[in-house]
Amino acid sequence: METQTLIYLFVGLSFALYIGIAIWSRANTTKEFYVAGGHVPPLLNGMATAADWMSAASFISMAGIIAFSGYDGSVYLMGWTGGYVMLALLLAPYLRKFGQFTVPDFVGERYYSKAARVIAVICLIVISFTYVAGQMRGVGIVFSRFLEVDINTGVFIGMGIVFFYAVMGGMKGITYTQVAQYCVLIFAYLVPAIFISMMITGNPIPQLGFGSTLADGSGVHLLERLDGTLTELGFAAFTDGTKSKIDVFAITAALMIGTAGLPHVIVRFFTVPKVSDARKSAGYALIFIAILYTTAPAVAAFARYNFIETVQDTEYQATPEWFKNWESIGLIAWRDKNGDGKIQYAAGAPFVGGPSFNGDAGQAGERLLTNGATDNANEVYVDRDIMVLAHPEIAGLPGWVIALVAAGGLAAALSTAAGLLLVISTSVSHDLIKKTFVSDTSEKNELRYARISAAVAVVIAGYFGINPPGFVAQVVAFAFGLAASSIFPALFFGIFFKRMNKEGAIAGMLTGLTFTFAYIVYFKFIVPDMNNAAHWLMGISPEGIGFIGMIINMIVALTVSHFTAPPPDHIQHLVEDIRWPVTR
């Protein structure tokens, strides 16, 4: 069977499975729509949490960014995995014991304020839409290549799929769909990694193959060969870092702390029956997440090695089919600067300015741009987001593996997109409409508002997918920074500091969000030419500024709360009760 036919078959079957689950698990009450009825078993919730957590950034972009930045890419591994541990230990059990539907629910009740609830909703909407932009971008990339449509059309198709099972099933439908999506994405990630590890090093375990010698009999280690090849081409060695220590620390901290403030992950712990089940599901999820995250560095090294071995000094007319396939959608390109007809891949940006390569209107972020740069030898443009998706083709793996990776990439992007869209819809319907503006609305109307909110959120998410502000992992990093600087301090103080009052929490959230958002927008959109360490505050990049925003948030919150009245006694007792261990 041809590869394209297999792709249609695998993707079609996975979509049919997701839609079937959504129909089977249709939500009929607000509790089912918001928290899946609160009776999801810990093991299944762990798988759903892992799928929700491992987005397009984890499946598609993380190995890609490590492949191109090497050691510097380790900030994503450390930040995202360490942050999940922080979430599991510091927040999840306490928020589950509190027993509300949403994060703004906790903020509103804990800080006894509708204003605090509204501010939390605003923070979550900003975070979620920033995050979902990366997911829809990933959906568009997968569809554009494997289903042979342009990226925009791919985003529209993804919108339709997410709309169906998010709007119909709510958290109940999303949860059981994410269980299936985890199985698809982890199988799709591991199978090619095992194949390629065997091919390059002879070791079937990618994590061990990463540090093994090459299978060509040379006795040279993979990383040693990769370092040597990259330095010959003018790149930094794969195992060397170029970021400053302060920036590495700030990015890692922002990703860790932002993880603990991500609403679509936190809400997963509201879906289990008991507090003890929240702890169990967190443990299961960490195991399921670690399977992919320990494999990603190996996949990154394999991908960069194979890419260079395949394209360097190759006659363009003799390039394999995969190169032409990705070139046709503008995510790989070649320009013959020296006129020798061969592909020269080296350090330096090959294309700057102008419209996209295929003649379409120019796009932001990593879209292909055409005015040739002549001050370096590099003739190749490659979008880092394609490395995991293209790798099976580069390595010459069978068509069914390529089809499996396509289905896995879509599963990763769609699972997280659905979770984020649900967070947006529940924040609007439950926290803004039900708890703030129309308190006497019926459950039926609240459920209707939730579905309408989800539909509107899907449309806005599609727009961001078509006009992304950067490559997938970078966009997601911005969302984590915003979460770290706005939501996390309010949750942390709300659980562990009973003196924190509504004035402090509100002032902290507004200050942290405003500072971080302004910093990112300034360096990424207003003056992108100044986006370098020489102009950054203390040398900290926009990806890491959320850590500084969190510190500012905490200082402002503590200062304001010190000079204003303490919370009412019943709120302080509530905080003490949240922290009291339970035996059930």
PADREN-910072 format. One line per field, with one value per residue (C-alpha): residue number from 1; chain; x, y, z. Coordinates in nm, 2 decimals. Layout:
N
k <- c(NUM_...)
c <- c(A_...)
xx <- c(X_...)
yy <- c(Y_...)
zz <- c(Z_...)
! end
This chain:
584
k <- c(1_2_3_4_5_6_7_8_9_10_11_12_13_14_15_16_17_18_19_20_21_22_23_24_25_26_27_28_29_30_31_32_33_34_35_36_37_38_39_40_41_42_43_44_45_46_47_48_49_50_51_52_53_54_55_56_57_58_59_60_61_62_63_64_65_66_67_68_69_70_71_72_73_74_75_76_77_78_79_80_81_82_83_84_85_86_87_88_89_90_91_92_93_94_95_96_97_98_99_100_101_102_103_104_105_106_107_108_109_110_111_112_113_114_115_116_117_118_119_120_121_122_123_124_125_126_127_128_129_130_131_132_133_134_135_136_137_138_139_140_141_142_143_144_145_146_147_148_149_150_151_152_153_154_155_156_157_158_159_160_161_162_163_164_165_166_167_168_169_170_171_172_173_174_175_176_177_178_179_180_181_182_183_184_185_186_187_188_189_190_191_192_193_194_195_196_197_198_199_200_201_202_203_204_205_206_207_208_209_210_211_212_213_214_215_216_217_218_219_220_221_222_223_224_225_226_227_228_229_230_231_232_233_234_235_236_237_238_239_240_241_242_243_244_245_246_247_248_249_250_251_252_253_254_255_256_257_258_259_260_261_262_263_264_265_266_267_268_269_270_271_272_273_274_275_276_277_278_279_280_281_282_283_284_285_286_287_288_289_290_291_292_293_294_295_296_297_298_299_300_301_302_303_304_305_306_307_308_309_310_311_312_313_314_315_316_317_318_319_320_321_322_323_324_325_326_327_328_329_330_331_332_333_334_335_336_337_338_339_340_341_342_343_344_345_346_347_348_349_350_351_352_353_354_355_356_357_358_359_360_361_362_363_364_365_366_367_368_369_370_371_372_373_374_375_376_377_378_379_380_381_382_383_384_385_386_387_388_389_390_391_392_393_394_395_396_397_398_399_400_401_402_403_404_405_406_407_408_409_410_411_412_413_414_415_416_417_418_419_420_421_422_423_424_425_426_427_428_429_430_431_432_433_434_435_436_437_438_439_440_441_442_443_444_445_446_447_448_449_450_451_452_453_454_455_456_457_458_459_460_461_462_463_464_465_466_467_468_469_470_471_472_473_474_475_476_477_478_479_480_481_482_483_484_485_486_487_488_489_490_491_492_493_494_495_496_497_498_499_500_501_502_503_504_505_506_507_508_509_510_511_512_513_514_515_516_517_518_519_520_521_522_523_524_525_526_527_528_529_530_531_532_533_534_535_536_537_538_539_540_541_542_543_544_545_546_547_548_549_550_551_552_553_554_555_556_557_558_559_560_561_562_563_564_565_566_567_568_569_570_571_572_573_574_575_576_577_578_579_580_581_582_583_584)
c <- c(A_A_A_A_A_A_A_A_A_A_A_A_A_A_A_A_A_A_A_A_A_A_A_A_A_A_A_A_A_A_A_A_A_A_A_A_A_A_A_A_A_A_A_A_A_A_A_A_A_A_A_A_A_A_A_A_A_A_A_A_A_A_A_A_A_A_A_A_A_A_A_A_A_A_A_A_A_A_A_A_A_A_A_A_A_A_A_A_A_A_A_A_A_A_A_A_A_A_A_A_A_A_A_A_A_A_A_A_A_A_A_A_A_A_A_A_A_A_A_A_A_A_A_A_A_A_A_A_A_A_A_A_A_A_A_A_A_A_A_A_A_A_A_A_A_A_A_A_A_A_A_A_A_A_A_A_A_A_A_A_A_A_A_A_A_A_A_A_A_A_A_A_A_A_A_A_A_A_A_A_A_A_A_A_A_A_A_A_A_A_A_A_A_A_A_A_A_A_A_A_A_A_A_A_A_A_A_A_A_A_A_A_A_A_A_A_A_A_A_A_A_A_A_A_A_A_A_A_A_A_A_A_A_A_A_A_A_A_A_A_A_A_A_A_A_A_A_A_A_A_A_A_A_A_A_A_A_A_A_A_A_A_A_A_A_A_A_A_A_A_A_A_A_A_A_A_A_A_A_A_A_A_A_A_A_A_A_A_A_A_A_A_A_A_A_A_A_A_A_A_A_A_A_A_A_A_A_A_A_A_A_A_A_A_A_A_A_A_A_A_A_A_A_A_A_A_A_A_A_A_A_A_A_A_A_A_A_A_A_A_A_A_A_A_A_A_A_A_A_A_A_A_A_A_A_A_A_A_A_A_A_A_A_A_A_A_A_A_A_A_A_A_A_A_A_A_A_A_A_A_A_A_A_A_A_A_A_A_A_A_A_A_A_A_A_A_A_A_A_A_A_A_A_A_A_A_A_A_A_A_A_A_A_A_A_A_A_A_A_A_A_A_A_A_A_A_A_A_A_A_A_A_A_A_A_A_A_A_A_A_A_A_A_A_A_A_A_A_A_A_A_A_A_A_A_A_A_A_A_A_A_A_A_A_A_A_A_A_A_A_A_A_A_A_A_A_A_A_A_A_A_A_A_A_A_A_A_A_A_A_A_A_A_A_A_A_A_A_A_A_A_A_A_A_A_A_A_A_A_A_A_A_A_A_A_A_A_A_A_A_A_A_A_A_A_A_A_A_A_A_A_A_A_A_A_A_A_A_A_A_A_A_A_A_A_A_A_A_A_A_A_A_A_A_A_A_A_A_A_A_A_A_A_A_A_A_A_A_A_A_A_A_A_A_A_A_A_A_A_A_A_A_A_A)
xx <- c(0.00_0.13_0.25_-0.01_-0.29_-0.16_-0.15_-0.51_-0.60_-0.42_-0.53_-0.89_-0.91_-0.77_-1.02_-1.31_-1.19_-1.19_-1.53_-1.68_-1.55_-1.70_-2.04_-2.03_-1.92_-2.14_-2.18_-2.53_-2.46_-2.23_-2.03_-1.97_-1.88_-1.64_-1.48_-1.60_-1.84_-1.54_-1.52_-1.23_-1.00_-0.65_-0.47_-0.69_-0.66_-0.28_-0.29_-0.53_-0.31_0.00_-0.18_-0.30_0.05_0.24_0.13_0.25_0.54_0.65_0.58_0.67_0.88_1.08_1.31_1.33_1.46_1.71_1.82_1.91_2.02_2.17_2.26_2.07_1.75_1.78_1.60_1.28_1.34_1.44_1.17_0.87_0.95_1.06_0.75_0.52_0.68_0.62_0.26_0.20_0.36_0.27_-0.07_-0.27_-0.38_-0.47_-0.67_-0.85_-0.94_-1.08_-1.33_-1.42_-1.46_-1.19_-0.88_-1.07_-1.32_-1.04_-0.91_-1.26_-1.35_-1.01_-0.98_-1.35_-1.37_-1.55_-1.28_-1.01_-1.21_-1.24_-0.87_-0.80_-1.02_-0.84_-0.50_-0.62_-0.77_-0.44_-0.24_-0.46_-0.49_-0.11_-0.07_-0.33_-0.17_0.12_-0.11_-0.30_0.03_0.13_-0.20_-0.15_0.20_0.09_-0.21_-0.02_0.25_0.07_-0.27_-0.13_-0.32_-0.19_-0.12_-0.43_-0.66_-0.50_-0.58_-0.94_-0.97_-0.82_-1.06_-1.35_-1.23_-1.16_-1.49_-1.68_-1.55_-1.48_-1.82_-2.01_-1.83_-1.68_-1.43_-1.59_-1.54_-1.20_-1.08_-1.15_-1.04_-0.71_-0.66_-0.68_-0.46_-0.19_-0.17_-0.15_0.11_0.35_0.35_0.41_0.70_0.87_0.84_1.05_1.29_1.36_1.40_1.64_1.84_1.90_2.00_2.25_2.40_2.27_2.11_1.73_1.69_1.70_1.80_2.11_2.17_2.21_2.54_2.65_2.90_2.80_2.70_2.94_3.23_3.43_3.41_3.32_3.04_2.73_2.77_3.14_3.07_2.78_2.99_3.27_3.04_2.86_3.18_3.31_3.00_3.04_2.77_2.83_2.89_2.58_2.70_2.80_2.57_2.56_2.30_2.42_2.38_2.12_1.91_1.92_1.82_1.54_1.40_1.41_1.25_0.98_0.89_0.88_0.68_0.46_0.38_0.24_0.01_-0.12_-0.50_-0.56_-0.33_-0.46_-0.82_-0.73_-0.69_-1.05_-1.18_-1.08_-1.30_-1.07_-0.77_-0.56_-0.65_-0.52_-0.18_-0.20_-0.29_0.00_0.24_0.10_0.12_0.48_0.57_0.38_0.54_0.89_0.87_0.86_1.08_1.37_1.35_1.34_1.72_1.80_1.54_1.69_2.05_1.94_1.74_2.02_2.27_2.05_1.96_2.32_2.42_2.14_2.15_2.51_2.69_2.40_2.31_1.97_1.83_1.92_1.76_1.52_1.14_1.10_1.30_1.07_0.76_0.85_0.98_0.65_0.48_0.76_0.91_1.23_1.40_1.72_1.88_2.19_2.41_2.74_2.58_2.73_2.39_2.47_2.31_2.54_2.42_2.62_2.58_2.39_2.04_1.98_1.66_1.56_1.26_1.00_0.70_0.69_0.87_0.55_0.43_0.17_0.15_0.43_0.37_0.51_0.75_0.94_0.76_0.99_1.11_1.28_1.52_1.85_2.12_2.46_2.69_2.72_2.75_2.42_2.18_1.92_1.62_1.46_1.18_1.27_0.91_0.93_1.23_1.03_0.76_1.01_1.26_1.11_1.12_1.47_1.58_1.39_1.15_0.85_0.53_0.33_0.58_0.54_0.16_0.19_0.39_0.14_-0.14_0.07_0.15_-0.22_-0.31_-0.06_-0.17_-0.54_-0.54_-0.39_-0.59_-0.91_-0.80_-0.71_-1.04_-1.23_-1.05_-1.15_-1.51_-1.56_-1.39_-1.63_-1.95_-1.89_-1.67_-1.78_-2.15_-2.26_-2.05_-2.02_-2.29_-2.59_-2.58_-2.94_-2.89_-3.01_-2.78_-2.92_-2.83_-2.49_-2.41_-2.53_-2.31_-2.01_-2.07_-2.10_-1.79_-1.60_-1.72_-1.60_-1.27_-1.21_-1.25_-1.00_-0.76_-0.78_-0.68_-0.37_-0.28_-0.29_-0.10_0.14_0.38_0.67_0.76_0.56_0.79_0.87_0.50_0.43_0.73_0.56_0.24_0.44_0.60_0.26_0.13_0.43_0.40_0.02_-0.16_0.11_0.18_-0.20_-0.24_0.08_-0.01_-0.37_-0.27_0.04_0.00_-0.33_-0.25_-0.26_-0.57_-0.77_-0.60_-0.25_-0.35_-0.52_-0.24_0.02_-0.17_-0.22_0.14_0.30_0.08_0.13_0.50_0.56_0.31_0.46_0.82_0.73_0.54_0.81_1.10_0.90_0.67_0.75_1.13_1.22_1.56_1.65_1.57_1.92_2.10_2.25_1.91_1.73_1.68_1.97_2.03_1.71_1.52_1.14_1.11_1.25_1.11_0.81_1.05_1.11_0.74_0.67_0.91_0.75_0.41_0.51_0.68_0.38_0.13_0.32_0.36_0.00_-0.13_0.09_-0.06_-0.42_-0.67_-0.62_-0.86_-1.18_-1.14_-1.35_-1.11_-0.81_-0.97_-1.04_-0.67_-0.58_-0.84_-0.70_-0.36_-0.48_-0.41_-0.70_-0.71_-0.98)
yy <- c(0.00_0.35_0.58_0.84_0.59_0.46_0.82_0.88_0.54_0.60_0.96_0.87_0.59_0.80_1.08_0.82_0.69_1.04_1.13_0.80_0.86_1.21_1.08_0.80_1.03_1.33_1.56_1.61_1.82_2.10_1.88_1.64_1.92_2.09_1.80_1.48_1.42_1.39_1.01_0.94_0.66_0.77_0.56_0.69_1.04_1.00_0.91_1.19_1.43_1.32_1.37_1.71_1.80_1.66_1.91_1.98_2.15_1.82_1.59_1.81_2.10_2.01_1.76_2.00_2.28_2.06_1.93_2.28_2.44_2.13_2.18_2.51_2.32_2.13_2.42_2.28_1.94_2.06_2.32_2.12_1.80_1.98_2.19_1.90_1.76_2.10_2.10_1.74_1.82_2.18_2.24_1.94_1.77_2.10_2.23_1.89_1.91_2.26_2.09_2.36_2.34_2.58_2.78_3.11_2.93_2.88_3.23_3.39_3.19_3.20_3.58_3.64_3.87_3.88_4.12_3.86_3.59_3.82_3.90_3.53_3.46_3.73_3.58_3.23_3.35_3.53_3.22_2.97_3.16_3.21_2.84_2.72_2.92_2.68_2.38_2.50_2.58_2.22_2.09_2.30_2.17_1.81_1.85_2.06_1.79_1.46_1.54_1.75_2.07_2.42_2.51_2.73_2.46_2.22_2.46_2.48_2.10_2.08_2.34_2.13_1.82_1.99_2.18_1.85_1.66_1.96_2.12_1.80_1.61_1.88_1.75_1.41_1.36_1.52_1.30_0.97_1.10_1.21_0.85_0.73_1.01_0.93_0.58_0.70_0.97_0.77_0.47_0.71_0.87_0.55_0.33_0.55_0.64_0.26_0.20_0.49_0.41_0.06_0.20_0.46_0.29_-0.07_-0.01_-0.05_0.17_0.54_0.67_0.44_0.48_0.86_0.79_0.49_0.45_0.45_0.13_0.19_0.02_0.34_0.33_0.70_0.80_0.96_1.29_1.31_1.27_1.52_1.78_1.74_1.77_2.07_2.26_2.19_2.35_2.66_2.57_2.55_2.20_2.01_1.96_2.32_2.59_2.95_3.10_3.28_3.11_3.37_3.32_2.94_2.97_3.22_3.01_2.69_2.86_3.03_2.69_2.51_2.77_2.83_2.45_2.47_2.75_2.61_2.59_2.30_2.07_2.18_2.12_1.76_1.70_1.81_1.51_1.23_1.11_1.17_1.38_1.06_0.99_1.32_1.22_0.88_1.03_1.28_0.99_0.79_1.10_1.17_0.81_0.85_1.19_1.06_0.80_1.07_1.33_1.09_0.99_1.34_1.42_1.10_1.18_1.53_1.41_1.13_1.38_1.64_1.37_1.21_1.55_1.66_1.32_1.32_1.68_1.80_1.83_1.64_1.73_1.91_1.71_1.39_1.49_1.23_1.27_1.38_1.70_1.79_1.71_1.95_2.21_2.22_2.36_2.61_2.44_2.34_2.54_2.56_2.84_2.78_3.07_2.95_2.80_2.45_2.27_2.11_2.17_2.35_2.34_2.57_2.82_3.14_3.25_3.18_3.39_3.72_3.96_3.95_3.73_3.36_3.13_3.00_3.35_3.37_3.66_3.68_3.52_3.59_3.35_3.08_3.11_3.09_3.42_3.48_3.77_3.59_3.66_3.65_3.70_3.34_3.00_2.85_2.76_2.57_2.68_2.43_2.49_2.33_2.22_1.96_1.76_1.50_1.47_1.45_1.22_0.88_0.99_1.11_0.78_0.58_0.41_0.22_0.41_0.28_0.44_0.77_0.74_0.66_0.97_1.19_1.05_1.10_1.46_1.53_1.35_1.56_1.89_1.82_1.68_1.99_2.23_2.07_2.10_2.47_2.55_2.38_2.60_2.91_2.80_2.71_3.03_3.23_3.03_2.93_3.21_3.51_3.44_3.20_3.33_3.70_3.84_3.61_3.42_3.29_3.12_2.76_2.47_2.41_2.77_2.75_2.44_2.62_2.92_2.68_2.53_2.87_2.99_2.68_2.75_3.11_3.00_2.75_3.03_3.26_2.97_2.90_3.26_3.23_2.90_3.08_3.38_3.23_3.46_3.21_2.84_2.60_2.56_2.93_3.02_2.77_2.91_3.25_3.09_2.94_3.27_3.44_3.16_3.19_3.56_3.58_3.26_3.07_3.32_3.36_2.98_2.94_3.22_3.10_2.76_2.84_3.20_3.26_3.63_3.70_3.90_4.00_4.33_4.17_3.89_4.12_4.37_4.09_3.92_4.25_4.36_4.03_3.97_4.33_4.33_3.99_4.05_4.39_4.26_3.98_4.20_4.47_4.24_4.01_4.24_4.61_4.61_4.25_4.38_4.44_4.08_3.99_3.97_4.32_4.48_4.23_4.31_4.15_3.94_3.75_3.66_3.69_3.31_3.35_3.68_3.51_3.43_3.80_3.87_3.61_3.78_4.12_3.96_3.82_4.14_4.35_4.10_4.07_4.45_4.54_4.27_4.39_4.74_4.63_4.44_4.06_3.82_3.73_3.46_3.21_3.24_3.19_2.88_2.76_2.79_2.58_2.32_2.29_2.21_1.96_1.60_1.37_0.99_0.92)
zz <- c(0.00_-0.09_0.18_0.11_0.13_0.46_0.59_0.50_0.65_0.98_1.02_0.92_1.17_1.45_1.38_1.36_1.70_1.86_1.72_1.82_2.18_2.18_2.08_2.33_2.62_2.54_2.84_2.97_3.28_3.37_3.60_3.32_3.09_3.33_3.52_3.36_3.65_3.89_3.86_3.62_3.74_3.83_3.57_3.29_3.42_3.42_3.06_2.97_3.17_2.98_2.65_2.76_2.87_2.58_2.32_1.97_2.14_2.30_2.01_1.71_1.82_2.13_1.95_1.66_1.87_2.05_1.71_1.61_1.94_2.10_2.46_2.48_2.41_2.74_2.91_2.76_2.90_3.25_3.27_3.15_3.34_3.66_3.65_3.64_3.96_4.12_4.01_4.14_4.48_4.55_4.39_4.26_4.59_4.75_4.46_4.43_4.80_4.75_4.52_4.26_3.88_3.76_3.86_3.86_4.09_4.34_4.30_4.34_4.65_4.81_4.76_4.83_4.53_4.20_4.07_4.15_3.97_3.66_3.67_3.69_3.39_3.19_3.28_3.17_2.85_2.75_2.85_2.68_2.35_2.34_2.41_2.16_1.88_1.90_1.88_1.58_1.41_1.47_1.33_1.02_0.96_0.99_0.76_0.50_0.45_0.50_0.37_0.09_0.17_0.25_0.62_0.64_0.52_0.76_1.05_0.94_0.93_1.28_1.40_1.28_1.46_1.79_1.76_1.74_2.03_2.26_2.22_2.23_2.50_2.72_2.97_2.97_2.60_2.60_2.88_2.72_2.38_2.53_2.67_2.31_2.19_2.44_2.31_1.95_2.02_2.24_2.00_1.71_1.89_2.01_1.70_1.46_1.75_1.80_1.43_1.38_1.70_1.56_1.22_1.35_1.66_1.66_2.00_2.01_2.31_2.20_2.54_2.53_2.16_2.22_2.40_2.19_1.92_1.55_1.39_1.09_1.28_1.32_1.70_1.71_1.94_1.78_1.97_1.89_1.52_1.54_1.72_1.46_1.17_1.30_1.38_1.04_0.89_1.11_1.37_1.74_1.87_1.96_2.32_2.37_2.50_2.38_2.62_2.92_3.26_3.38_3.07_3.10_3.46_3.39_3.10_3.30_3.60_3.39_3.23_3.56_3.74_3.44_3.43_3.78_3.67_3.35_3.38_3.14_3.34_3.68_3.59_3.52_3.89_3.95_3.75_3.99_4.28_4.57_4.68_4.70_4.34_4.24_4.38_4.21_3.87_3.90_3.95_3.66_3.44_3.53_3.42_3.09_3.03_3.11_2.83_2.57_2.74_2.79_2.42_2.28_2.31_2.12_1.85_1.82_1.77_1.53_1.32_1.29_1.21_0.94_0.79_0.74_0.61_0.36_0.22_0.25_-0.09_-0.26_-0.62_-0.59_-0.88_-0.69_-0.36_-0.22_-0.24_0.12_0.04_-0.25_-0.04_0.24_-0.01_-0.19_0.13_0.20_0.51_0.35_0.07_-0.12_-0.32_-0.52_-0.42_-0.58_-0.89_-0.85_-0.84_-0.50_-0.16_0.08_0.44_0.67_0.95_0.87_0.78_0.41_0.36_0.51_0.44_0.17_0.10_0.15_-0.10_-0.27_-0.35_-0.07_0.16_0.42_0.76_1.10_1.28_1.10_0.77_0.46_0.34_0.01_-0.02_-0.04_0.21_0.04_0.33_0.42_0.25_0.38_0.09_0.30_0.49_0.72_0.96_1.29_1.36_1.08_1.21_1.41_1.13_0.85_1.02_0.93_0.57_0.60_0.75_0.48_0.72_0.59_0.48_0.78_1.02_0.84_0.86_1.23_1.30_1.11_1.33_1.64_1.56_1.52_1.84_2.03_1.89_1.91_2.26_2.41_2.19_2.31_2.68_2.63_2.45_2.73_2.99_2.79_2.76_3.12_3.24_3.03_3.10_3.47_3.61_3.41_3.33_3.61_3.90_3.81_3.58_3.56_3.89_3.85_3.52_3.49_3.44_3.09_2.99_3.15_2.95_2.64_2.72_2.76_2.42_2.25_2.43_2.31_1.95_1.96_2.11_1.83_1.57_1.75_1.80_1.42_1.35_1.57_1.40_1.06_1.19_1.45_1.65_1.62_1.60_1.82_2.12_2.13_2.13_2.41_2.61_2.60_2.74_3.03_3.11_3.13_3.35_3.58_3.62_3.67_3.80_3.99_4.27_4.33_4.36_4.57_4.82_4.82_4.95_5.17_5.30_5.47_5.52_5.15_5.07_4.77_4.72_4.71_4.48_4.23_4.23_4.19_3.90_3.71_3.76_3.67_3.36_3.23_3.28_3.11_2.83_2.75_2.75_2.51_2.28_2.28_2.18_1.95_1.77_1.82_1.79_1.68_1.56_1.93_2.03_2.15_2.48_2.45_2.49_2.72_3.09_3.27_2.96_3.00_2.68_2.63_2.68_3.03_3.14_3.31_3.60_3.66_3.62_3.89_4.13_4.06_4.11_4.45_4.57_4.48_4.63_4.96_4.98_4.91_5.14_5.42_5.41_5.37_5.59_5.63_5.49_5.69_5.95_5.75_5.46_5.68_5.82_5.47_5.38_5.69_5.60_5.24_5.37_5.63_5.51_5.45_5.48_5.23)
! end
